[in-house]
């Protein structure tokens, strides 16, 4: 029988966790279970300061390299990374770098047929007159509720049995106080950013 917390996870997270567990178990079997004579890992030939040869990093859904390692600078000799810092798109402090224009984003016109690569004629650069889609409240709850998250009180939030008691307060947060499907003015610069 699975623990309750695992049972209530949404399917993409369950799949990710299962896949990650299988990958880690396989990695452990291959790394530890093989005898020295059958191991074929090229990393075994590299001398390191620690016995670690591989690090597996799991990045949350809808996050990418730039979220996690956008301004990372490798520490080792001869190590490199291709990220928005190394390409000069941003400076180390996150301000626009000398090649900031290389990160230009575009709006795409609706297409009548399926496409893999959008033709340049169907793209319009975002700029001061063609603003990027702005943050909005979409379907976020406007106010707290007595019957569903975000709850009005901790006692109402306690109906959820699969959350740690010290985290129950989080079920009382998240109401926007703004109309649905409107500009989310809680985000600094909303409505003015290009």
Backbone as a chain_set.jsonl record, in Angstrom:
{"seq": "XXXXXXXXXXXXXXXXXXXXXXXXXXXXXXXXXXXXXXXXXXXXXXXXXXXXXXXXXXXXXXXXXXXXXXXXXXXXXXXXXXXXXXXXXXXXXXXXXXXXXXXXXXXXXXXXXXXXXXXXXXXXXXXXXXXXXXXXXXXXXXXXXXXXXXXXXXXXXXXXXXXXXXXXXXXXXXXXXXXXXXXXXXXXXXXXXX", "coords": {"N": [[0.837, -1.181, 0.0], [0.556, 2.216, -0.859], [1.952, 5.196, 0.636], [-0.175, 7.823, 1.844], [0.475, 10.436, 0.949], [1.848, 10.008, -1.447], [-0.116, 8.799, -2.952], [-1.848, 10.918, -3.463], [-0.565, 12.612, -5.207], [-0.305, 14.495, -8.268], [-0.585, 13.15, -11.623], [1.657, 13.818, -13.453], [3.737, 14.398, -11.651], [3.872, 12.042, -10.174], [4.686, 10.28, -12.185], [7.162, 11.418, -12.84], [8.527, 11.103, -10.397], [8.502, 8.286, -10.162], [9.922, 7.566, -12.494], [12.343, 8.835, -11.922], [13.094, 7.428, -9.62], [13.438, 4.864, -10.67], [15.515, 5.394, -12.474], [17.543, 6.206, -10.697], [17.808, 3.866, -9.163], [18.646, 2.093, -11.142], [21.038, 3.338, -11.859], [22.427, 3.095, -9.443], [22.632, 0.301, -9.323], [24.135, -0.241, -11.633], [26.432, 1.28, -11.093], [27.338, 0.385, -8.559], [26.793, -2.323, -8.478], [28.243, -3.618, -10.471], [31.187, -5.478, -11.145], [34.642, -4.553, -10.795], [36.002, -5.381, -13.032], [34.099, -5.49, -15.05], [33.038, -2.98, -15.297], [32.412, -0.202, -17.352], [32.46, 2.518, -17.353], [33.504, 5.599, -18.458], [34.096, 7.648, -16.702], [35.324, 6.468, -14.569], [38.008, 6.512, -15.06], [38.835, 9.024, -14.49], [40.465, 11.025, -12.195], [39.287, 12.21, -9.143], [38.615, 14.568, -6.478], [36.823, 13.567, -4.704], [34.883, 10.542, -4.148], [32.723, 10.766, -5.811], [31.354, 10.524, -9.022], [29.287, 11.058, -10.71], [26.514, 13.268, -10.814], [23.148, 13.547, -10.404], [20.665, 15.709, -11.371], [17.5, 16.779, -10.598], [15.117, 18.721, -12.089], [12.471, 20.903, -11.47], [9.14, 20.82, -12.868], [8.397, 22.761, -15.768], [10.674, 24.308, -15.625], [13.875, 25.348, -16.626], [17.248, 25.119, -17.946], [18.178, 27.771, -17.841], [16.732, 28.837, -15.697], [17.845, 27.505, -13.552], [20.666, 27.324, -13.881], [21.43, 29.697, -15.112], [23.222, 31.862, -14.598], [25.41, 30.543, -13.756], [28.816, 29.855, -13.101], [31.35, 27.762, -14.057], [33.517, 26.033, -11.796], [35.783, 24.467, -12.007], [38.989, 23.847, -13.629], [39.238, 24.365, -17.083], [36.545, 23.817, -17.445], [33.408, 24.378, -18.956], [30.314, 26.079, -19.75], [27.335, 26.471, -21.555], [25.372, 29.039, -21.27], [23.035, 31.688, -20.376], [24.637, 33.618, -19.232], [27.276, 33.028, -20.109], [26.902, 33.511, -22.792], [26.614, 36.191, -22.852], [24.143, 37.368, -22.639], [22.97, 38.107, -20.258], [24.342, 39.891, -17.447], [26.376, 38.973, -14.596], [24.91, 39.811, -12.389], [22.345, 39.68, -13.284], [21.384, 41.748, -14.809], [20.786, 43.235, -18.098], [23.028, 42.005, -20.552], [25.875, 42.464, -22.85], [25.025, 41.153, -25.148], [22.291, 41.094, -25.063], [20.197, 41.469, -26.883], [20.186, 39.138, -28.35], [18.427, 37.493, -27.124], [15.919, 38.096, -27.963], [12.417, 37.866, -28.057], [9.448, 36.599, -29.686], [6.155, 37.224, -30.981], [3.791, 34.963, -32.296], [1.97, 34.641, -35.213], [-1.277, 33.253, -35.83], [-1.414, 30.102, -37.439], [-2.427, 28.412, -40.413], [-1.886, 25.797, -40.938], [-0.189, 22.825, -39.726], [3.041, 23.232, -38.334], [6.633, 22.992, -38.012], [8.905, 24.612, -37.837], [8.498, 27.974, -37.507], [7.901, 30.356, -40.035], [9.867, 33.323, -40.597], [8.325, 35.443, -41.479], [5.956, 35.152, -40.149], [6.388, 35.967, -37.614], [6.466, 38.394, -35.003], [8.362, 40.76, -33.429], [8.531, 41.226, -29.91], [8.114, 44.348, -28.389], [8.186, 47.824, -27.345], [5.729, 48.646, -28.309], [4.45, 46.325, -28.971], [3.684, 44.476, -26.646], [4.911, 41.819, -24.553], [2.956, 38.949, -23.518], [1.266, 39.722, -20.6], [1.543, 39.211, -17.019], [-1.197, 37.57, -15.583], [-4.227, 37.046, -13.702], [-5.691, 34.887, -14.425], [-7.218, 31.83, -13.725], [-6.825, 31.991, -11.008], [-7.741, 31.976, -7.553], [-9.856, 34.559, -6.361], [-10.591, 35.267, -3.76], [-10.415, 34.029, -0.338], [-11.878, 30.908, 0.789], [-14.46, 29.048, 2.485], [-14.706, 26.419, 1.925], [-12.836, 25.404, 0.112], [-9.368, 25.469, -0.984], [-7.846, 28.684, -1.448], [-8.198, 28.439, 2.012], [-10.174, 30.083, 4.594], [-9.483, 29.865, 7.26], [-7.183, 28.157, 9.506], [-8.343, 25.947, 10.749], [-10.319, 25.194, 8.912], [-8.658, 24.487, 6.829], [-7.523, 22.194, 7.813], [-8.888, 19.99, 6.91], [-7.548, 18.639, 5.001], [-5.883, 15.72, 4.927], [-3.363, 14.882, 4.102], [-1.176, 16.547, 4.441], [1.629, 17.957, 6.043], [1.337, 18.968, 9.441], [2.646, 21.404, 10.14], [2.648, 22.702, 7.734], [0.095, 23.326, 7.005], [-0.879, 25.929, 7.087], [-0.23, 26.986, 4.608], [-2.312, 26.356, 2.961], [-4.071, 28.379, 3.309], [-3.267, 30.475, 1.873], [-2.828, 32.366, -1.204], [-4.961, 33.643, -2.469], [-5.794, 36.173, -4.772], [-7.017, 38.676, -4.542], [-7.796, 40.16, -6.63], [-9.68, 40.757, -9.668], [-10.712, 37.89, -11.659], [-8.897, 36.762, -14.517], [-7.479, 39.16, -15.078], [-5.031, 41.837, -15.276], [-2.212, 41.067, -13.388], [-1.438, 42.872, -10.929], [0.167, 42.542, -8.748], [2.64, 41.807, -9.514], [5.664, 43.386, -9.949], [5.943, 46.047, -12.25], [4.096, 45.021, -14.019], [2.254, 45.136, -16.992], [3.779, 47.098, -18.083], [6.185, 46.14, -18.887], [8.443, 45.09, -21.488]], "CA": [[0.0, 0.0, 0.0], [1.341, 3.435, -0.951], [1.628, 6.229, 1.616], [-1.213, 8.732, 1.365], [1.037, 11.575, 0.229], [2.173, 9.587, -2.807], [-1.375, 8.536, -3.631], [-2.547, 12.135, -3.844], [0.21, 13.407, -6.15], [-0.866, 14.495, -9.609], [0.076, 12.121, -12.434], [3.005, 14.12, -13.966], [4.708, 14.305, -10.577], [4.029, 10.61, -9.891], [5.49, 9.706, -13.268], [8.523, 11.924, -12.679], [9.134, 10.455, -9.238], [8.74, 6.875, -10.484], [11.011, 7.509, -13.468], [13.567, 9.195, -11.217], [13.452, 6.321, -8.726], [13.946, 3.784, -11.518], [16.826, 5.821, -12.985], [18.511, 6.166, -9.607], [18.042, 2.466, -8.818], [19.465, 1.534, -12.219], [22.361, 3.935, -11.719], [23.068, 2.47, -8.277], [22.954, -1.069, -9.69], [25.229, -0.227, -12.604], [27.642, 1.828, -10.487], [27.8, -0.39, -7.418], [26.589, -3.752, -8.694], [29.192, -4.214, -11.409], [32.535, -5.698, -10.629], [35.621, -3.644, -11.394], [36.436, -5.878, -14.338], [33.067, -5.308, -16.073], [32.631, -1.574, -15.367], [32.859, 0.449, -18.579], [32.18, 3.938, -17.218], [34.704, 6.404, -18.712], [34.383, 8.507, -15.544], [36.189, 5.738, -13.642], [39.406, 6.82, -15.371], [39.114, 10.401, -14.076], [40.752, 11.168, -10.763], [38.542, 13.308, -8.534], [38.904, 14.788, -5.06], [35.877, 12.758, -3.935], [34.518, 9.354, -4.92], [31.583, 11.053, -6.683], [31.667, 10.626, -10.444], [28.096, 11.539, -11.396], [25.486, 13.917, -10.013], [21.89, 13.634, -11.146], [19.899, 16.854, -10.904], [16.105, 16.782, -11.025], [14.643, 20.1, -12.164], [11.016, 20.931, -11.419], [8.368, 21.009, -14.078], [8.375, 24.108, -16.32], [11.918, 25.005, -15.321], [14.903, 24.947, -17.569], [18.636, 25.385, -17.609], [18.367, 29.179, -17.494], [16.2, 29.063, -14.35], [18.689, 26.87, -12.55], [22.09, 27.575, -14.097], [21.556, 30.818, -16.045], [24.416, 32.67, -14.332], [26.412, 29.652, -13.145], [30.165, 29.869, -13.663], [32.054, 26.55, -13.628], [34.613, 26.257, -10.851], [36.963, 23.677, -12.355], [39.815, 24.237, -14.764], [38.815, 23.926, -18.411], [35.112, 23.515, -17.498], [32.623, 25.423, -19.613], [28.871, 25.884, -19.812], [26.662, 27.381, -22.478], [24.187, 29.557, -20.608], [22.789, 33.085, -20.748], [25.779, 34.419, -18.782], [28.421, 32.812, -21.009], [26.568, 34.085, -24.096], [26.558, 37.642, -22.722], [22.757, 37.842, -22.665], [22.844, 38.816, -18.981], [25.53, 40.009, -16.611], [26.311, 38.094, -13.432], [23.879, 40.285, -11.465], [21.043, 39.516, -13.922], [21.057, 42.878, -15.676], [21.06, 42.931, -19.506], [24.427, 41.948, -20.951], [26.192, 43.055, -24.152], [24.323, 40.451, -26.231], [20.914, 40.941, -24.606], [19.307, 41.405, -28.047], [20.131, 37.76, -28.841], [17.331, 36.807, -26.443], [14.658, 38.668, -28.444], [11.307, 36.925, -28.174], [8.524, 36.985, -30.739], [4.774, 36.758, -31.007], [3.569, 34.159, -33.496], [0.627, 34.74, -35.786], [-1.957, 31.962, -35.992], [-1.073, 29.448, -38.696], [-3.54, 27.592, -40.905], [-1.471, 24.402, -41.019], [0.825, 22.394, -38.768], [4.397, 23.634, -38.701], [7.692, 22.678, -37.066], [9.645, 25.861, -37.715], [7.667, 29.084, -37.954], [8.63, 31.254, -40.939], [10.106, 34.65, -40.027], [7.239, 36.361, -41.859], [4.838, 34.963, -39.221], [6.827, 36.398, -36.287], [6.54, 39.825, -34.713], [9.175, 40.947, -32.226], [7.959, 41.978, -28.791], [8.802, 45.62, -28.171], [7.395, 48.751, -26.524], [4.356, 48.759, -28.83], [3.91, 44.959, -29.018], [4.126, 43.949, -25.351], [4.795, 40.387, -24.267], [1.784, 38.677, -22.684], [1.524, 40.186, -19.242], [1.065, 38.293, -15.986], [-2.599, 37.804, -15.256], [-4.75, 36.212, -12.624], [-6.332, 33.702, -15.024], [-8.194, 31.18, -12.869], [-6.418, 32.027, -9.602], [-8.871, 32.399, -6.716], [-9.901, 35.967, -5.985], [-10.71, 35.403, -2.307], [-10.4, 32.787, 0.427], [-13.145, 30.189, 0.809], [-14.665, 28.17, 3.638], [-14.819, 25.027, 1.483], [-11.735, 24.955, -0.743], [-8.207, 26.358, -0.893], [-7.268, 29.002, -0.15], [-9.187, 28.476, 3.081], [-10.2, 31.297, 5.414], [-8.875, 29.607, 8.565], [-6.394, 26.937, 9.647], [-9.228, 24.818, 11.07], [-10.925, 24.762, 7.65], [-7.587, 23.864, 6.035], [-7.184, 20.9, 8.41], [-9.619, 18.885, 6.269], [-6.597, 17.942, 4.138], [-5.116, 14.831, 5.803], [-2.07, 14.481, 3.551], [-0.192, 17.619, 4.507], [2.244, 18.05, 7.364], [0.653, 19.986, 10.246], [3.326, 22.702, 10.089], [2.465, 23.295, 6.413], [-1.33, 23.559, 6.756], [-1.129, 27.36, 6.865], [-0.08, 27.31, 3.184], [-3.607, 26.197, 2.31], [-4.848, 29.604, 3.511], [-2.646, 31.524, 1.055], [-2.969, 32.237, -2.649], [-6.01, 34.484, -3.055], [-5.174, 37.337, -5.413], [-7.667, 39.947, -4.218], [-7.993, 40.842, -7.912], [-10.649, 40.054, -10.517], [-10.137, 36.828, -12.478], [-8.499, 37.108, -15.887], [-7.091, 40.568, -15.165], [-3.603, 42.086, -15.098], [-1.799, 40.771, -12.019], [-0.679, 44.04, -10.5], [1.092, 42.173, -7.666], [3.945, 41.628, -10.149], [6.237, 44.7, -10.249], [6.093, 46.377, -13.663], [3.08, 44.375, -14.867], [1.593, 46.058, -17.899], [4.712, 48.073, -18.648], [7.409, 45.461, -19.312], [8.482, 44.579, -22.856]], "C": [[0.88, 1.242, 0.0], [0.985, 4.386, 0.189], [0.62, 7.203, 1.022], [-0.644, 9.867, 0.527], [1.366, 11.21, -1.209], [0.896, 9.36, -3.605], [-2.036, 9.804, -4.139], [-1.773, 13.003, -4.824], [-0.456, 13.392, -7.515], [-0.02, 13.601, -10.515], [1.427, 12.542, -12.997], [4.063, 13.988, -12.885], [4.948, 12.851, -10.205], [4.951, 9.974, -10.921], [6.94, 10.142, -13.137], [9.226, 11.236, -11.527], [9.442, 8.987, -9.523], [9.913, 6.725, -11.444], [12.343, 7.819, -12.794], [14.032, 8.068, -10.315], [14.041, 5.164, -9.524], [15.341, 4.135, -12.029], [17.881, 5.75, -11.894], [18.828, 4.728, -9.208], [18.932, 1.802, -9.87], [20.896, 2.041, -12.116], [23.117, 3.281, -10.564], [23.491, 1.047, -8.613], [24.171, -1.103, -10.615], [26.519, 0.238, -11.948], [28.213, 0.945, -9.407], [27.777, -1.884, -7.709], [27.583, -4.402, -9.644], [30.527, -4.449, -10.723], [33.493, -4.767, -11.361], [36.021, -4.086, -12.794], [35.388, -5.641, -15.418], [32.627, -3.863, -16.206], [33.233, -0.932, -16.61], [32.647, 1.956, -18.531], [33.462, 4.737, -17.441], [35.075, 7.289, -17.518], [35.279, 7.805, -14.535], [37.67, 6.058, -13.858], [39.808, 8.217, -14.896], [39.344, 10.45, -12.575], [40.01, 12.397, -10.253], [38.897, 13.411, -7.062], [37.97, 13.984, -4.17], [35.529, 11.527, -4.765], [33.342, 9.595, -5.872], [32.039, 11.211, -8.124], [30.503, 11.221, -11.221], [27.181, 12.219, -10.387], [24.253, 14.028, -10.899], [21.082, 14.766, -10.542], [18.495, 16.757, -11.475], [15.616, 18.219, -10.969], [13.127, 20.062, -12.259], [10.382, 21.216, -12.765], [8.339, 22.482, -14.476], [9.574, 24.95, -15.888], [12.969, 24.498, -16.294], [16.286, 25.292, -17.073], [18.817, 26.836, -17.157], [17.807, 29.513, -16.114], [17.208, 28.618, -13.297], [20.16, 27.265, -12.673], [22.354, 28.757, -15.029], [22.801, 31.659, -15.849], [25.488, 31.849, -13.616], [27.74, 29.806, -13.878], [30.888, 28.628, -13.154], [33.262, 26.873, -12.763], [35.912, 25.548, -11.26], [37.716, 24.215, -13.56], [39.265, 23.604, -16.036], [37.341, 23.519, -18.479], [34.393, 24.69, -18.143], [31.148, 25.084, -19.511], [28.328, 26.886, -20.82], [25.372, 27.816, -21.797], [24.032, 31.035, -20.946], [23.875, 34.031, -20.237], [26.937, 34.274, -19.759], [28.171, 33.391, -22.397], [26.457, 35.607, -24.044], [25.148, 38.204, -22.789], [22.444, 38.601, -21.379], [24.218, 38.924, -18.348], [25.335, 39.125, -15.385], [25.223, 38.517, -12.447], [22.47, 40.211, -12.062], [20.63, 40.678, -14.8], [21.384, 42.523, -17.126], [22.543, 42.999, -19.83], [24.637, 42.522, -22.341], [25.469, 42.39, -25.329], [22.86, 40.193, -25.866], [19.94, 40.786, -25.774], [19.193, 39.993, -28.615], [18.98, 36.973, -28.21], [15.969, 37.353, -26.874], [13.603, 37.585, -28.565], [10.284, 37.493, -29.135], [7.117, 36.48, -30.455], [4.615, 35.984, -32.306], [2.131, 34.327, -33.957], [0.026, 33.342, -35.903], [-1.652, 31.397, -37.373], [-2.223, 28.539, -39.116], [-3.184, 26.117, -40.984], [-0.426, 24.117, -39.954], [2.194, 22.847, -39.251], [5.371, 23.191, -37.624], [8.505, 23.937, -36.804], [8.812, 26.987, -38.299], [8.46, 29.984, -38.891], [8.773, 32.635, -40.296], [8.98, 35.624, -40.333], [6.037, 36.239, -40.916], [5.181, 35.406, -37.798], [6.819, 37.919, -36.182], [7.29, 39.989, -33.411], [8.377, 41.68, -31.153], [8.798, 43.227, -28.607], [7.881, 46.537, -27.385], [5.977, 48.95, -27.049], [3.674, 47.396, -28.957], [4.396, 44.242, -27.762], [3.988, 42.434, -25.275], [3.513, 40.168, -23.471], [2.123, 38.992, -21.232], [0.982, 39.192, -18.214], [-0.388, 38.611, -15.654], [-3.078, 36.797, -14.219], [-5.411, 34.942, -13.141], [-7.361, 33.105, -14.096], [-7.808, 31.167, -11.406], [-7.578, 32.532, -8.751], [-8.738, 33.866, -6.3], [-9.874, 36.145, -4.472], [-10.626, 34.032, -1.648], [-11.809, 32.202, 0.481], [-13.238, 29.331, 2.066], [-14.612, 26.707, 3.236], [-13.692, 24.524, 0.597], [-10.567, 25.929, -0.627], [-8.364, 27.554, -1.819], [-8.361, 29.176, 0.907], [-9.086, 29.781, 3.866], [-9.464, 31.102, 6.737], [-8.071, 28.31, 8.532], [-7.311, 25.745, 9.924], [-9.944, 24.316, 9.814], [-9.894, 24.016, 6.802], [-7.224, 22.489, 6.569], [-7.973, 19.731, 7.829], [-8.694, 18.076, 5.371], [-5.706, 17.06, 4.998], [-3.691, 14.55, 5.341], [-1.033, 15.589, 3.557], [0.354, 17.677, 5.927], [1.583, 19.178, 8.149], [1.314, 21.365, 10.181], [3.162, 23.413, 8.746], [1.016, 23.644, 6.098], [-1.616, 25.026, 6.46], [-1.039, 27.738, 5.389], [-1.393, 27.172, 2.435], [-4.52, 27.39, 2.541], [-4.306, 30.749, 2.652], [-2.98, 31.323, -0.418], [-4.084, 33.046, -3.271], [-5.382, 35.755, -3.599], [-5.746, 38.663, -4.94], [-7.953, 40.764, -5.463], [-9.057, 40.098, -8.714], [-9.967, 38.939, -11.31], [-9.866, 37.354, -13.885], [-8.21, 38.598, -16.05], [-5.586, 40.677, -14.975], [-3.248, 41.863, -13.633], [-0.866, 41.873, -11.544], [0.203, 43.762, -9.293], [2.503, 41.999, -8.199], [4.499, 43.011, -10.497], [6.398, 44.913, -11.756], [5.056, 45.747, -14.567], [2.373, 45.433, -15.704], [2.526, 47.059, -18.542], [5.96, 47.422, -19.211], [7.314, 45.021, -20.763], [9.113, 43.225, -22.864]], "O": [[1.842, 1.323, 0.765], [-0.152, 4.389, 0.661], [0.579, 7.38, -0.195], [-1.222, 10.226, -0.499], [1.177, 12.03, -2.107], [0.83, 9.687, -4.789], [-2.725, 9.765, -5.158], [-2.281, 14.045, -5.239], [-1.096, 12.409, -7.889], [1.14, 13.327, -10.205], [2.322, 11.697, -13.033], [5.169, 13.521, -13.157], [6.085, 12.454, -9.948], [5.871, 9.231, -10.581], [7.851, 9.33, -13.305], [10.381, 10.829, -11.652], [10.515, 8.496, -9.171], [10.786, 5.88, -11.249], [13.348, 7.158, -13.055], [15.227, 7.778, -10.245], [15.025, 4.554, -9.107], [16.241, 3.295, -12.025], [18.995, 5.284, -12.136], [19.984, 4.4, -8.943], [19.849, 1.051, -9.54], [21.848, 1.277, -12.266], [24.297, 2.954, -10.69], [24.582, 0.621, -8.235], [25.105, -1.88, -10.414], [27.583, -0.326, -12.202], [29.427, 0.764, -9.328], [28.641, -2.625, -7.241], [27.747, -5.622, -9.621], [30.929, -3.7, -9.833], [33.171, -4.257, -12.434], [36.342, -3.256, -13.643], [35.737, -5.594, -16.598], [31.902, -3.537, -17.146], [34.42, -1.097, -16.889], [32.654, 2.608, -19.575], [34.421, 4.571, -16.687], [36.243, 7.64, -17.347], [35.929, 8.466, -13.725], [38.485, 5.896, -12.95], [40.991, 8.556, -14.9], [38.524, 9.977, -11.788], [40.086, 13.477, -10.84], [39.415, 12.465, -6.469], [38.284, 13.74, -3.005], [35.844, 11.471, -5.953], [33.001, 8.712, -6.659], [32.989, 11.939, -8.412], [30.704, 11.824, -12.275], [27.089, 11.791, -9.237], [24.322, 14.545, -12.014], [20.839, 14.785, -9.335], [18.316, 16.666, -12.69], [15.691, 18.864, -9.923], [12.563, 19.287, -13.031], [11.004, 21.774, -13.669], [8.264, 23.356, -13.613], [9.479, 26.174, -15.802], [12.934, 23.344, -16.721], [16.471, 25.705, -15.928], [19.534, 27.098, -16.191], [18.346, 30.381, -15.428], [17.393, 29.283, -12.278], [20.821, 27.513, -11.665], [23.403, 28.808, -15.671], [23.386, 32.128, -16.826], [26.365, 32.401, -12.951], [27.785, 29.877, -15.106], [31.027, 28.452, -11.944], [33.944, 27.875, -12.982], [37.004, 25.984, -10.898], [37.166, 24.936, -14.392], [38.875, 22.436, -16.043], [36.921, 22.931, -19.476], [34.731, 25.849, -17.904], [30.778, 23.946, -19.223], [28.814, 28.013, -20.916], [24.399, 27.063, -21.749], [24.819, 31.576, -21.723], [24.018, 35.137, -20.758], [27.516, 35.27, -20.192], [29.119, 33.727, -23.106], [26.231, 36.247, -25.071], [24.977, 39.408, -22.978], [21.742, 39.612, -21.402], [25.131, 38.161, -18.662], [24.247, 38.592, -15.165], [24.67, 37.673, -11.741], [21.506, 40.631, -11.422], [19.607, 40.594, -15.479], [22.172, 41.61, -17.371], [23.232, 43.938, -19.431], [23.692, 43.016, -22.956], [25.319, 43.0, -26.388], [22.265, 39.206, -26.3], [18.961, 40.048, -25.665], [18.212, 39.677, -29.288], [18.604, 35.911, -28.706], [14.966, 37.093, -26.209], [13.863, 36.512, -29.11], [10.243, 38.699, -29.379], [6.916, 35.463, -29.79], [5.242, 36.322, -33.311], [1.194, 34.17, -33.175], [0.754, 32.362, -36.057], [-1.635, 32.131, -38.361], [-2.911, 27.965, -38.271], [-4.072, 25.271, -41.084], [0.145, 25.03, -39.359], [2.466, 22.842, -40.452], [4.993, 23.031, -36.464], [8.76, 24.281, -35.649], [8.459, 26.947, -39.478], [9.592, 30.345, -38.572], [7.902, 33.065, -39.54], [8.705, 36.527, -39.543], [5.187, 37.129, -40.888], [4.373, 35.245, -36.883], [7.124, 38.629, -37.14], [6.899, 39.419, -32.393], [7.644, 42.626, -31.442], [10.027, 43.182, -28.661], [6.893, 46.076, -26.814], [5.105, 49.386, -26.298], [2.448, 47.325, -29.041], [5.38, 43.503, -27.794], [3.073, 41.847, -25.854], [3.028, 41.091, -22.817], [3.156, 38.564, -20.717], [0.067, 38.424, -18.51], [-0.758, 39.77, -15.468], [-2.393, 35.82, -13.914], [-5.662, 34.017, -12.368], [-8.3, 33.798, -13.703], [-8.392, 30.416, -10.625], [-8.319, 33.418, -9.177], [-7.659, 34.338, -5.942], [-9.222, 37.053, -3.957], [-10.751, 33.003, -2.312], [-12.797, 32.899, 0.253], [-12.222, 28.938, 2.638], [-14.487, 25.835, 4.096], [-13.602, 23.321, 0.352], [-10.748, 27.077, -0.222], [-8.968, 27.428, -2.884], [-9.308, 29.943, 0.731], [-8.077, 30.484, 3.82], [-8.89, 32.047, 7.277], [-8.253, 27.474, 7.646], [-7.086, 24.655, 9.398], [-10.151, 23.111, 9.676], [-10.221, 23.032, 6.139], [-6.659, 21.684, 5.828], [-7.745, 18.587, 8.222], [-9.018, 16.943, 5.014], [-4.857, 17.573, 5.728], [-2.888, 14.03, 6.115], [-0.102, 15.566, 2.752], [-0.379, 17.469, 6.894], [1.296, 20.234, 7.586], [0.622, 22.383, 10.169], [3.496, 24.591, 8.625], [0.732, 24.199, 5.036], [-2.504, 25.333, 5.664], [-1.685, 28.691, 4.953], [-1.579, 27.796, 1.39], [-5.637, 27.416, 2.023], [-4.827, 31.863, 2.7], [-3.371, 30.23, -0.827], [-4.158, 33.135, -4.496], [-4.524, 36.35, -2.948], [-5.04, 39.672, -4.933], [-8.314, 41.937, -5.366], [-9.306, 38.92, -8.458], [-8.775, 39.03, -11.602], [-10.531, 38.273, -14.364], [-8.633, 39.222, -17.023], [-4.939, 39.716, -14.559], [-3.903, 42.404, -12.741], [0.348, 41.804, -11.738], [0.922, 44.656, -8.847], [3.464, 42.037, -7.431], [3.871, 43.742, -11.262], [6.931, 44.05, -12.453], [5.127, 45.921, -15.784], [1.953, 46.475, -15.202], [2.125, 47.793, -19.446], [6.72, 48.065, -19.935], [6.245, 44.625, -21.227], [9.245, 42.613, -23.924]]}, "num_chains": 1, "name": "protein.A"}
